[in-house]
Amino acid sequence: MTALQLYKNLIDGLVQRRKSVSIRNILQGSFPEESGHAYANEILGQLSLEQREIVAKLVQDGKDEGTHDTLAYFNEQIDLDGLRFIQHGIELPIAPFGTELFWDWGERCDGKTWPDER
């Protein structure tokens, strides 16, 4: 596997993990009883589907902001302190498309193809 493919897999792996079980539970209106979220189930049970969709979007936005901020921090560390990613003994490229980690992740979240595949 090439260094570029490893980089793409890293970003795409994060994209694949965007949706969470919590968001699915919010949309369905309840968490499993054994999850310890009885307080949330009480509130979710009072919400309409439209309201649960709004809550789910807020949770997704928060999760996305966390991923974005983490990737932005990694970019700072790459630029300032020489952070590198190595997988299977191969160093992943830095900004292979001239964009930051968080930008590539955001573009892939939006369903865009990789620049070299357009």
C-alpha positions, 0 to 999 in steps of 0.5 A, a space after each residue: 500500500 502506498 503512503 498516499 493510500 494510507 493517508 486516504 484510509 486514515 481520513 476515510 476511516 474518520 469519516 466512516 466513524 462520524 455517525 454514532 450509536 448515540 445519534 441513532 438512539 436519539 433519532 429512535 427516541 430512546 437508549 437501551 435501558 442498560 445504558 444508564 441513560 434513563 434521564 435521556 430517555 425521559 426527555 427523548 420520550 417527550 420530543 417529536 421526531 422533528 425535535 429529536 432530529 434537531 437534537 441529533 444534529 446538535 450532537 453530530 455537530 458537536 462530534 464533528 467539531 471535536 474531530 475538526 479541532 483534533 485534526 487542526 491540532 495535529 496540523 499545528 503539531 505537524 507544522 510546529 513540532 514535526 509530528 508525523 504519522 507512520 503506519 506499517 513503517 511507511 510515513 504518511 504524506 503531509 498535505 498531499 493535496 496542499 490542504 490540511 487534515 481537517 480540510 481533507 476530512 471535511 471534504 470527504 464528509 461532504 461526499 467529495 472525491 479525492 483530488 487525484 480521483 477527479 
